[in-house]
């Protein structure tokens, strides 16, 4: 008859259930008599489909539930390693996993023992890879997890540990291989796996004097084989955080004993110096506090460490993936309005053109020879036809140059003064457009009537001169002639006509 025992209270029984706590007892089946499971075998309500991976203590299979909907992962313990302690840890993982509900903890659905002796555990099937694999991938390109990403991922791990600690569960083996990086709902998350060496504080199962865990992440008290509490898990989280930010372990050695000696005696390296990416002093302080040798110097709980981690990240500023535009704002400059700026620009241009025209062509007084009219430019064909006329002298005399200057300067001055100077002055003096007052409008009408009368009195325009004569009509380089008083009066009057009342 095969020996049975209760995996919770570790009492030998020949009953299918423990009378003390109602737990199903497990059979101790020798390895040579244990049936190895394969594809197609059924365990409980699950059918094994394909092997996903294998390790020293067991294998993981993809399985289909009896409902046929979806897939689960089934962890099967190897018969060679199925001794009494291994069976107790396996049952402990199933019992603890069934009590945890946090999204960062892998869900456990069912556990049992096959008729052939193999024990199994059905749990959530995860699609991703371990944190150890992710850090290795980053190391290949010279990178690390980075402070912002690390804070976001380990915040979930600490929240999952806070739930476990509240239920009296201490993981005791938080490490990079027990954290699975998965994508859920468009965001990545670390899932806490393998509560096989976890300890239920409220039960009588103790491992006093035994060193249980992984050397790289064990707390000093765990290395010494002492009783541990939730703060031991926080130390392990600090070690993994250091590894994720610095690309190396804070304590390492050629063998596990050297590593454990470092946990107990060696001071933790300065994370700000060891980190491969710049991190804030606040974030480094959180990690260094979790690596304190004395449990009393660490955070009181996982929730307190998670809060400190997030606060440190906020205090260090926005991350590069969420940083806003921090460029300095442009200095405020006085604004004068686009209309007024354009007015002054046109005024400058107009003044320059008017000055050049007057200086070049001389005064614009009416000349008796030209009849007081305005010089008009003939059509190109008419100008070309008159080039051969022998009656026009090759070099104009002063008597010819004077009418040319007078005839050309007058329209230039009028063209500059009327369309440019008037609206410029109006725009510069008034921020809002207004109509000219009635008195100004009447003055404008009178000036227009006077101009038309002058033109009718002067008769037809003067005979256009050949192009050569026009080019030669420029006076000899002498001192520029100033506009006459009549020209000044006319220009001034045009400007004043457009000025609104102040």
C-alpha positions as CSV (number, residue, x, y, z in Angstrom):
1,X,0.0,0.0,0.0
2,X,1.3,3.5,-1.0
3,X,2.1,6.0,1.8
4,X,-0.2,9.1,2.0
5,X,0.3,12.3,3.9
6,X,-1.3,15.7,4.3
7,X,0.7,18.3,2.3
8,X,-0.4,21.1,4.6
9,X,0.2,19.7,8.1
10,X,2.7,17.0,7.0
11,X,1.0,14.2,8.9
12,X,1.0,10.6,7.6
13,X,-2.5,9.4,6.9
14,X,-4.1,6.4,5.2
15,X,-7.2,8.5,4.4
16,X,-8.1,10.4,1.1
17,X,-8.5,13.6,3.1
18,X,-7.0,15.0,6.2
19,X,-9.5,15.1,9.1
20,X,-7.8,18.2,10.6
21,X,-8.1,20.6,7.6
22,X,-10.0,18.7,4.9
23,X,-7.0,18.8,2.5
24,X,-6.8,16.0,-0.1
25,X,-3.8,13.7,0.9
26,X,-1.0,12.9,-1.6
27,X,0.5,9.6,-2.4
28,X,4.3,9.1,-2.3
29,X,4.9,7.1,-5.5
30,X,8.5,5.9,-6.2
31,X,10.0,7.3,-9.3
32,X,10.3,3.9,-11.0
33,X,6.6,3.3,-10.6
34,X,5.4,6.8,-11.6
35,X,3.9,7.2,-15.0
36,X,5.4,9.9,-17.2
37,X,2.7,12.0,-18.9
38,X,2.7,13.0,-22.6
39,X,0.5,14.6,-25.3
40,X,-3.1,13.4,-25.2
41,X,-3.1,12.4,-21.6
42,X,-5.8,13.8,-19.3
43,X,-5.2,15.3,-15.9
44,X,-8.4,16.4,-14.1
45,X,-10.5,18.1,-16.7
46,X,-7.6,19.1,-19.0
47,X,-6.0,17.4,-22.0
48,X,-2.3,17.9,-22.6
49,X,-1.6,19.2,-26.1
50,X,2.1,20.2,-26.4
51,X,5.1,20.8,-24.2
52,X,6.0,24.4,-23.7
53,X,9.2,24.0,-21.7
54,X,11.0,21.8,-19.2
55,X,13.3,22.2,-16.3
56,X,15.0,20.3,-13.6
57,X,11.9,19.7,-11.5
58,X,9.2,19.5,-14.1
59,X,7.6,20.4,-17.4
60,X,5.0,22.8,-18.6
61,X,2.3,21.8,-21.1
62,X,-0.3,23.7,-23.1
63,X,-3.6,22.0,-22.3
64,X,-7.2,22.3,-23.4
65,X,-10.0,22.4,-20.8
66,X,-13.0,20.2,-21.0
67,X,-15.1,23.1,-22.2
68,X,-12.8,23.3,-25.3
69,X,-12.5,27.1,-24.9
70,X,-9.0,28.5,-24.8
71,X,-5.9,27.0,-23.4
72,X,-4.2,26.8,-20.0
73,X,-0.8,25.9,-18.8
74,X,-0.3,22.7,-16.9
75,X,2.8,22.3,-14.8
76,X,3.8,18.7,-14.1
77,X,6.3,17.6,-11.5
78,X,9.0,15.2,-12.6
79,X,8.7,11.8,-10.8
80,X,12.4,11.8,-10.0
81,X,12.1,15.0,-7.9
82,X,8.7,14.2,-6.3
83,X,9.9,13.6,-2.8
84,X,8.0,14.6,0.3
85,X,9.4,18.2,0.5
86,X,8.9,18.8,-3.3
87,X,5.2,17.7,-3.0
88,X,4.6,20.0,-0.1
89,X,6.1,23.0,-2.0
90,X,4.1,22.1,-5.1
91,X,0.9,21.9,-3.1
92,X,1.8,25.2,-1.4
93,X,2.2,26.9,-4.8
94,X,-1.3,25.7,-5.8
95,X,-2.9,26.7,-2.6
96,X,-1.4,30.2,-2.5
97,X,-2.0,30.8,-6.2
98,X,-5.6,30.0,-5.9
99,X,-6.0,32.7,-3.2
100,X,-4.3,35.5,-5.2
101,X,-6.3,37.7,-7.6
102,X,-4.0,40.6,-8.5
103,X,-3.4,41.0,-12.3
104,X,0.4,40.9,-11.7
105,X,0.1,37.4,-10.2
106,X,-0.4,34.3,-12.4
107,X,-3.8,32.7,-11.7
108,X,-4.0,29.1,-10.6
109,X,-7.2,27.2,-11.5
110,X,-6.8,23.6,-10.2
111,X,-4.3,21.1,-8.9
112,X,-4.3,17.3,-8.3
113,X,-2.5,14.0,-8.6
114,X,-2.7,11.7,-11.7
115,X,-3.6,8.1,-11.1
116,X,-0.1,7.2,-12.2
117,X,1.4,9.3,-9.4
118,X,2.4,12.5,-11.2
119,X,1.2,15.8,-9.5
120,X,0.0,18.6,-11.7
121,X,-1.1,22.3,-11.5
122,X,-3.3,24.1,-14.0
123,X,-2.7,27.8,-14.3
124,X,-3.0,30.8,-16.5
125,X,-1.2,30.5,-19.9
126,X,1.0,33.5,-20.4
127,X,2.4,34.7,-23.7
128,X,5.7,36.5,-23.2
129,X,9.2,35.9,-21.8
130,X,11.0,36.2,-18.5
131,X,12.6,39.3,-17.2
132,X,15.9,37.5,-17.4
133,X,15.4,37.0,-21.1
134,X,14.5,40.7,-21.6
135,X,17.5,41.9,-19.7
136,X,19.7,39.7,-21.7
137,X,18.2,41.0,-24.9
138,X,18.8,44.6,-23.8
139,X,22.4,43.8,-22.7
140,X,23.2,42.5,-26.2
141,X,22.6,46.1,-27.5
142,X,24.2,47.8,-24.5
143,X,21.0,48.8,-22.8
144,X,19.0,48.3,-19.6
145,X,15.4,48.5,-18.6
146,X,15.5,52.2,-17.9
147,X,14.2,54.1,-14.9
148,X,10.7,54.9,-16.2
149,X,10.0,51.5,-17.5
150,X,11.4,49.9,-14.4
151,X,9.2,52.0,-12.1
152,X,6.1,51.2,-14.1
153,X,6.7,47.4,-14.2
154,X,7.9,46.9,-10.6
155,X,5.0,49.0,-9.3
156,X,2.7,46.1,-10.3
157,X,5.1,43.5,-8.8
158,X,5.0,45.4,-5.5
159,X,1.2,45.6,-5.6
160,X,1.0,41.9,-6.2
161,X,3.3,41.2,-3.2
162,X,1.3,43.6,-1.1
163,X,-1.8,41.3,-1.7
164,X,0.2,38.2,-1.0
165,X,1.7,39.7,2.2
166,X,-1.8,40.7,3.4
167,X,-2.8,37.0,3.1
168,X,0.2,36.0,5.1
169,X,2.2,34.7,2.1
170,X,5.9,35.5,1.7
171,X,7.3,34.6,-1.7
172,X,11.0,34.1,-0.7
173,X,12.2,33.6,-4.3
174,X,11.6,36.9,-6.2
175,X,14.1,36.8,-9.1
176,X,14.3,37.6,-12.8
177,X,13.4,34.1,-13.8
178,X,10.2,34.2,-11.7
179,X,8.9,37.4,-13.4
180,X,7.2,37.0,-16.8
181,X,7.0,40.0,-19.1
182,X,3.6,39.9,-20.9
183,X,1.4,42.3,-22.9
184,X,-2.1,42.8,-21.7
185,X,-4.6,45.4,-22.9
186,X,-2.0,47.2,-24.9
187,X,0.4,47.6,-22.0
188,X,3.2,45.4,-20.7
189,X,3.2,43.9,-17.2
190,X,5.4,41.7,-15.1
191,X,3.7,38.6,-13.7
192,X,4.9,37.1,-10.5
193,X,5.4,33.4,-10.8
194,X,6.4,30.3,-8.7
195,X,5.2,30.5,-5.2
196,X,6.6,27.0,-4.7
197,X,9.1,28.1,-2.0
198,X,6.7,30.6,-0.5
199,X,5.8,30.4,3.1
200,X,2.4,30.7,4.7
201,X,3.0,32.6,7.9
202,X,-0.2,31.4,9.6
203,X,0.6,27.8,9.2
204,X,3.0,25.5,11.2
205,X,5.2,24.7,8.2
206,X,8.6,26.2,8.9
207,X,12.0,25.9,7.4
208,X,14.1,27.1,10.3
209,X,17.8,26.6,9.7
210,X,17.3,25.9,6.0
211,X,18.5,28.2,3.3
212,X,15.8,28.4,0.7
213,X,15.8,30.7,-2.3
214,X,18.2,31.9,-5.1
215,X,21.6,33.2,-4.0
216,X,21.5,36.3,-6.3
217,X,18.4,37.7,-4.7
218,X,18.4,36.4,-1.1
219,X,18.1,38.8,1.8
220,X,20.8,38.8,4.5
221,X,18.5,37.1,7.1
222,X,17.5,34.5,4.5
223,X,21.2,33.8,3.8
224,X,21.7,33.2,7.5
225,X,18.8,30.8,7.6
226,X,16.8,33.0,10.0
227,X,13.1,33.6,10.1
228,X,12.0,35.9,7.3
229,X,9.0,38.2,6.8
230,X,7.6,40.5,4.1
231,X,10.7,42.7,4.2
232,X,12.8,39.9,2.8
233,X,10.7,40.0,-0.4
234,X,11.3,43.8,-0.6
235,X,15.1,43.2,-0.4
236,X,14.8,40.8,-3.4
237,X,12.8,43.4,-5.3
238,X,15.5,45.9,-4.7
239,X,18.2,43.5,-5.9
240,X,16.2,42.9,-9.2
241,X,15.7,46.6,-9.6
242,X,19.4,47.2,-9.2
243,X,20.1,44.5,-11.8
244,X,17.5,46.1,-14.2
245,X,19.0,49.6,-13.9
246,X,22.7,48.8,-13.7
247,X,22.9,45.8,-15.9
248,X,24.6,43.7,-13.2
249,X,23.9,42.3,-9.8
250,X,24.8,44.3,-6.7
251,X,26.5,41.3,-5.2
252,X,28.1,38.6,-7.3
253,X,30.8,36.0,-6.9
254,X,32.3,32.9,-8.4
255,X,29.9,30.7,-6.4
256,X,26.7,31.1,-4.4
257,X,28.5,31.2,-1.1
258,X,30.5,34.2,-2.1
259,X,27.3,35.9,-3.3
260,X,25.6,35.2,0.0
261,X,28.6,36.6,1.9
262,X,28.2,39.8,-0.1
263,X,24.5,40.0,0.9
264,X,25.4,39.6,4.5
265,X,28.6,41.7,4.9
266,X,29.4,43.9,1.8
267,X,27.9,47.4,1.4
268,X,25.7,47.8,-1.6
269,X,27.2,49.7,-4.5
270,X,26.0,53.2,-5.3
271,X,23.3,52.8,-7.8
272,X,23.7,56.3,-9.2
273,X,27.3,55.4,-10.1
274,X,26.5,51.9,-11.3
275,X,23.4,52.8,-13.4
276,X,23.9,52.7,-17.2
277,X,21.3,55.4,-17.6
278,X,21.0,58.6,-15.6
279,X,18.6,58.1,-12.7
280,X,17.4,60.6,-10.1
281,X,18.8,60.7,-6.5
282,X,15.2,60.0,-5.3
283,X,14.9,56.8,-7.3
284,X,18.4,55.6,-6.2
285,X,17.5,56.3,-2.6
286,X,14.5,54.0,-2.8
287,X,16.5,51.1,-4.2
288,X,19.3,51.6,-1.8
289,X,16.9,51.7,1.2
290,X,15.4,48.4,0.1
291,X,19.0,46.9,0.1
292,X,19.6,47.7,3.8
293,X,21.1,44.9,5.8
294,X,18.8,45.5,8.7
295,X,15.2,44.7,7.9
296,X,14.0,47.5,10.2
297,X,15.8,50.0,7.9
298,X,13.8,48.9,4.9
299,X,10.3,49.9,3.9
300,X,7.6,48.6,6.3
301,X,5.7,47.0,3.5
302,X,5.3,46.5,-0.3
303,X,2.7,49.2,-0.6
304,X,5.0,51.7,1.1
305,X,7.8,50.8,-1.2
306,X,5.6,51.1,-4.3
307,X,4.3,54.5,-3.2
308,X,7.9,55.7,-2.6
309,X,9.0,54.4,-6.0
310,X,6.3,56.2,-7.9
311,X,6.8,59.4,-5.8
312,X,10.5,59.3,-6.6
313,X,9.8,59.0,-10.3
314,X,7.5,62.0,-10.2
315,X,10.0,64.0,-8.3
316,X,12.7,63.3,-10.9
317,X,10.6,64.9,-13.6
318,X,8.7,63.7,-16.7
319,X,10.0,60.7,-18.6
320,X,11.3,61.0,-22.3
321,X,8.3,59.0,-23.6
322,X,5.8,61.6,-21.8
323,X,7.9,64.7,-21.7
324,X,6.3,67.9,-22.8
325,X,7.8,70.7,-24.8
326,X,9.9,72.4,-22.2
327,X,11.5,75.0,-24.5
328,X,11.5,78.5,-23.1
329,X,8.6,80.7,-24.3
330,X,9.4,83.4,-26.7
331,X,9.8,86.8,-25.0
332,X,6.9,89.2,-25.2
333,X,7.5,92.1,-27.6
334,X,5.4,95.2,-28.0
335,X,2.9,94.8,-30.8
336,X,2.0,97.8,-32.9
337,X,-0.4,96.1,-35.3
338,X,0.2,94.9,-38.7
339,X,-1.6,97.7,-40.4
340,X,0.4,100.4,-38.7
341,X,3.7,98.6,-39.4
342,X,2.8,98.3,-43.1
343,X,1.8,102.0,-43.2
344,X,5.2,103.1,-41.9
345,X,7.0,100.8,-44.4
346,X,5.1,102.3,-47.3
347,X,5.7,105.8,-46.0
348,X,9.5,105.1,-46.0
349,X,9.4,103.7,-49.5
350,X,7.2,106.5,-50.8
351,X,9.5,109.2,-49.4
352,X,12.5,107.6,-51.0
353,X,10.9,107.4,-54.4
354,X,9.6,110.9,-54.2
355,X,13.0,112.3,-53.3
356,X,14.8,110.4,-56.1
357,X,12.2,111.6,-58.6
358,X,12.5,115.2,-57.6
359,X,16.3,115.1,-57.5
360,X,16.5,113.5,-61.0
361,X,14.0,115.4,-63.0
362,X,14.0,118.8,-61.2
363,X,11.1,121.0,-60.3
364,X,7.6,120.3,-61.5
365,X,6.5,123.8,-62.3
366,X,4.4,124.1,-65.5
367,X,6.4,125.3,-68.4
368,X,5.1,127.6,-71.2
369,X,6.4,125.4,-73.9
370,X,4.6,122.4,-72.6
371,X,1.4,124.2,-72.1
372,X,1.3,123.2,-68.4
373,X,0.1,119.7,-69.3
374,X,1.3,116.3,-68.0
375,X,3.9,114.5,-70.0
376,X,2.5,111.2,-71.3
377,X,4.5,108.2,-72.6
378,X,3.7,107.3,-76.2
379,X,3.1,103.7,-77.3
380,X,6.2,101.7,-78.2
381,X,5.3,101.7,-81.9
382,X,4.8,105.5,-82.0
383,X,8.1,106.0,-80.2
384,X,10.0,103.7,-82.6
385,X,8.4,105.4,-85.7
386,X,9.7,108.8,-84.5
387,X,13.3,107.7,-83.9
388,X,14.2,108.5,-87.6
389,X,12.7,112.0,-87.6
390,X,15.5,114.4,-88.5
391,X,13.9,117.4,-87.0
392,X,14.7,116.1,-83.4
393,X,18.2,117.1,-82.3
394,X,20.5,114.4,-81.0
395,X,21.3,116.2,-77.8
396,X,18.5,118.2,-76.2
397,X,19.1,121.8,-75.2
398,X,18.3,123.1,-71.8
399,X,15.1,124.4,-73.2
400,X,14.1,120.8,-74.1
401,X,15.3,119.3,-70.8
402,X,13.3,121.6,-68.6
403,X,9.9,120.6,-70.0
404,X,10.9,117.0,-69.8
405,X,11.9,117.3,-66.1
406,X,8.7,119.2,-65.3
407,X,6.5,116.8,-67.3
408,X,7.9,113.7,-65.7
409,X,8.4,114.9,-62.1
410,X,4.8,116.1,-61.7
411,X,3.1,112.7,-62.3
412,X,5.7,110.9,-60.2
413,X,5.2,113.2,-57.3
414,X,1.4,113.0,-57.7
415,X,1.6,109.2,-58.0
416,X,3.7,108.9,-54.9
417,X,1.9,111.4,-52.8
418,X,-1.7,110.4,-53.5
419,X,-1.8,106.6,-53.3
420,X,1.0,106.1,-50.8
421,X,1.3,109.1,-48.5
422,X,-2.4,109.6,-47.9
423,X,-3.3,106.0,-46.7
424,X,0.0,105.8,-44.8
425,X,-0.7,108.9,-42.8
426,X,-4.2,107.8,-42.2
427,X,-3.2,104.4,-41.0
428,X,-0.4,105.7,-38.8
429,X,-2.6,108.2,-36.9
430,X,-5.7,106.2,-36.4
431,X,-5.8,102.7,-34.9
432,X,-9.3,102.1,-36.2
433,X,-10.5,103.0,-39.8
434,X,-12.8,105.9,-40.0
435,X,-14.3,107.9,-42.8
436,X,-13.0,111.4,-43.5
437,X,-15.2,114.1,-41.9
438,X,-17.6,116.0,-44.2
439,X,-15.3,119.0,-44.3
440,X,-12.4,116.9,-45.6
441,X,-14.6,115.2,-48.1
442,X,-15.7,118.6,-49.5
443,X,-12.1,119.7,-49.7
444,X,-11.2,116.5,-51.6
445,X,-14.0,117.2,-54.1
446,X,-12.9,120.8,-54.6
447,X,-9.3,119.7,-55.3
448,X,-10.4,117.1,-57.8
449,X,-12.5,119.6,-59.6
450,X,-9.6,122.1,-59.7
451,X,-7.3,119.4,-61.1
452,X,-9.7,118.6,-63.9
453,X,-10.1,122.3,-64.7
454,X,-6.3,122.7,-65.0
455,X,-6.0,119.8,-67.3
456,X,-8.8,121.2,-69.6
457,X,-7.1,124.6,-69.6
458,X,-3.7,123.1,-70.5
459,X,-5.0,121.4,-73.6
460,X,-3.5,118.3,-75.1
461,X,-0.5,116.6,-73.7
462,X,2.9,117.6,-75.0
463,X,4.3,115.8,-77.9
464,X,6.2,112.7,-76.7
465,X,9.9,112.7,-77.2
466,X,11.9,109.9,-78.7
467,X,13.4,107.4,-76.3
468,X,16.9,108.6,-76.9
469,X,15.9,112.1,-76.1
470,X,14.2,110.9,-72.9
471,X,17.4,109.1,-71.9
472,X,19.5,112.2,-72.6
473,X,17.1,114.6,-70.9
474,X,18.6,114.1,-67.5
475,X,20.2,117.2,-66.3
476,X,23.9,117.4,-65.8
477,X,25.1,116.4,-62.3
478,X,24.5,119.4,-60.3
479,X,23.0,120.1,-56.9
480,X,19.5,118.6,-56.7
481,X,16.7,121.1,-57.2
482,X,14.1,121.3,-54.5
483,X,10.4,121.1,-55.3
484,X,8.6,124.3,-55.9
485,X,6.2,125.8,-53.4
486,X,3.3,124.8,-55.6
487,X,4.4,121.2,-55.6
488,X,4.9,121.2,-51.8
489,X,1.4,122.7,-51.4
490,X,-0.2,120.1,-53.6
491,X,1.5,117.2,-51.9
492,X,0.6,118.5,-48.4
493,X,-3.0,119.1,-49.4
494,X,-3.3,115.5,-50.7
495,X,-2.0,114.1,-47.5
496,X,-4.2,116.3,-45.3
497,X,-7.3,115.3,-47.3
498,X,-7.0,111.7,-46.0
499,X,-6.3,112.5,-42.4
500,X,-9.2,111.8,-40.1
501,X,-10.0,114.2,-37.3
502,X,-8.0,113.6,-34.2
